[in-house]
Amino acid sequence: MIRRLLLILLAALVLLAAALGLNTWRQGSRQVTVAPAPKADIDLASAAQRLAGAVRFRTISAMDGSGESSTEFDRFQAYLAQQFPRVHGALRKEVVGRHALLFTWEGRDPKAMPAALMAHQDVVPIAPGTERAWSVDPFAGEVKDGFIWGRGTMDDKGNLLAQLEAVESLLAAGFQPRQTLYFVMGDDEEVSGLRGARPIAELLQSRGVELEWVLDEGLLVLDGVLPGLSKPAALVGLAEKGYGTFFLTLDTSPGHSSMPPAHSAIGRMSAALARLEASPMPGGIRGVAGQMFGTLAPEMSPLNRVMLSNLWLTEPLVRGQLEKSPSSNAMLRTTTALTIVRAGNKDNVLPGRAEAAVNFRVLPGDTLDSVQAHLKKALADDDIQIKAYPGNAEPSPVSPTDSTGYALIERSIRERFPDAVVAPGLMTAATDSRHFTGISKAVYRFSPIRVNNEDLPRFHGTNERLSIAAYGDMIGFYQQLLRNASQPASVSASIQRKTP
């Protein structure tokens, strides 16, 4: 009897192994087959100096605009006009709001749907107290040791100037795009885009403009970052998470610290926040995350390939591993971040009010309403008042991978980064592109910057810098994208995918 059971168990294991192997083998590469593009003709030393010059303008945005230097934005835009004379001579320039820029490059085919490329002029400030940790002055705009140093090189003046460099060089070669192209350069992306990108989107909509595709800053070419993948991964954001901040207030009776109640305002708020943090919203490998891992799986090392190709069996184990990393966990669920806590102003006085702020990054499929309902339930204290931040935004729609725009971006990446694997991804931070989903069904988020684990903390962090070689790749990518977009036939028809 025992022998029979062992034989049955062995047979079941063999069948399971066979099923896993067959299913893994059936999941072939989804990468497009294209020839690498010739090396871009770029005077990279001069381009690096132009980006360094752009860094020297302190175009720091503020939520209400009161802390911004209008002069710095004016000087920056005068600098751009000086450095890119062909762009400013051939394209129509409009200033929207305070300092947002909209350039229009008329296409040769009036029947072709227009498209848009986006970047932003503003940068984040330097975190107080970290100034001395920088190897160079963050606004000096130095070029040394093979890098362009300073705030904005990676986020997002690198993208902005790379686009201008590409257009300037194409104009010099007598190039005219097939479709009309808009270049959107907001001035307040770091604080919501409500004064820059959104008014530009509204302006275009009022003119009856519908965009075939939109490309904004976003995910990167990750080199050596994803475990189990020996090749760089170029991730193209199909969507971005929503933004939901909620302000919490608890009012109680103030009093003397010599006679404290059993539960103070600080204690009750702290306990509620602890309950919230211990109750994350449910997650899973679905939606865009499922698309990403499905595309990456065939390129992975054998064990990872088997695990990701058979999520019908392995998802609990894979999800458990992904949840251990903040970056991969953010792709699986709506995240909860406790960002502000305030209470009290004297050591011997019990405060009558405790305040807190919680920031959620909302996964497509969840909504601000469902997040607020979860928040109220997890706090489990009806005396805590909840107020939503007016700038909250729902998750963006998920853009398709079978569109002309995605095919253009995918092909251009494969031509300029031939060693990279291209896959769809989810943008966990907010970009200006969310304001354009009303005028385009194909909005993508990708920055053609090759980075490693050492580079990632530099975004909004200390010692932000961009290698000169990586900047050359960026300019080359935008040149290639604009050329590909101007082919007479849909580029998607000319791409040969490997058969899965």
C-alpha positions, 0 to 999 in steps of 0.5 A: 500500500505504501509502495503504491502511494509512493509510486503515485506520488512520484508519478504526480511529481514527474507530471508536475515537473513536466507541466512546469517545463513545458509551460516554461518552454512555451513562454518564448522571448517577446523581444522585437528583432531589429538591427542596432542603429548606427552610432549617433553623430553627436558633438557630445563634449559640447552637448555635455557643456550645454546640459551643465550650463542648464544645471546652473539655473535654480529652477526650483518649484514650490507648491503655491509658487511663492518660493519660486524664483521667476528670474531663474526660469526666465534666465533658463529659457533665455539660455535655451533660446541661445543654445538651441537657435534652430529649435526656436527659429523653426518651432512655434513657442508658446508660454503657458501660465507662468513659465510652462513651454509648449513647442509645436513642430509642424509635420509634413502630413496634415492628416497624421495624428500628432504626438507629444514628448514631455519633460520638465524644467523644474527641479527639487531643492537640496535637502537641508543639512545635506549640502556638504555631502555633495562632491560638487556644488549641486548648482555649479554644473561641473563636467568632470570624471566623465560625468555631468554633475548637479541637480536636474541632470537625471531629473529632468533637465537631462531629458529636456535638453536631450530632446532639444539636442535631438531636434536641433541636430535633425533640423540641421540635417533638413529633417521634417517630421511626418506628424506634428509634434508637440514638446511640452515642458512644464515648470511645476512637475515636482509639485503636481503640474497643476500650473504647467502641464495641466493647462497645456493639456487643456489648451490642446484639448480646447483646440481639438487636438488628439494625440496618437501617443505621448512620451514623458519621463519615467522608468529607466534602463536598469543595468544589474538591478533586477535579480535573475536577469543578466541583461539590462531591462528597459521598462516602459511605463504603461501607467502610473499610480494614483496619488492620495494624501489624507490629513488626519486630525484628532481633537481631545481635551488638553490638560496638565501632564501631571494628570494624564488620561488613560489614552492621550491624543498622541497615544490614540493617534499613534495607535491608529497609525500603527494599526494602519501600517500593519494593514497594507492594502491587498496586492498581487502579481496582476495587471501591469506587473503581470505583463512585466514579469510575463515579458521578462520571464523568458529572459531570466536565469533558469530558476527565475524563468520557471518561477515567473512562467508558472505563476499559477502555481508559484505566485504565493512564493514569488509574491512573498519575495517581491514584497520584501523589497520596497521597490518591487512591493510598490508594483504589487499594491497600493502603498501606505506611507506615514509622512507627517505627525504633529502634536504638542508644543511643551513638555508638561502640557497634554496637547488637545490635537494630534495631526498626521498625514498619510500618503498612498500611491494608488495601484490601477484597479484601486480608487481614491474612494476605496483607499479612503474606505480602507484608511477609515477601517484600518484606523479604527477610531471614529474620532479621527477626522479625515480630509483629502488633499485637493491635489489627489489624483486617481491612477492613470488608465493603462496604455496599450502595448499593441499601439503604434506609440509603444511599438515606436518606443520599443523599436527605438530602445532596441536599436539604441540599447541593443543589449537591453530587454524591453518590457512594460512596467508601472510608474510608481511615482507621479509625472506630468503625463497624467494630465494628458490621458484625456487627449491620448489613449497611449501615454508612456513613461520612459527615460532613456537613462542607463542606471545601476544600483549606485545611481538610483539613490541620486534621483532627488538625492545627493550627488545627482549626476549623469555620465556623458556616455549615458547622455549621448545614449539619451540624445541618440534615442530621441533622434531615433524615435523621431526618425522612426515616427516619421516613417510613412508606414506604421512602424509596428508593421515592420517589426518582427517579433520572436515567436514565443 
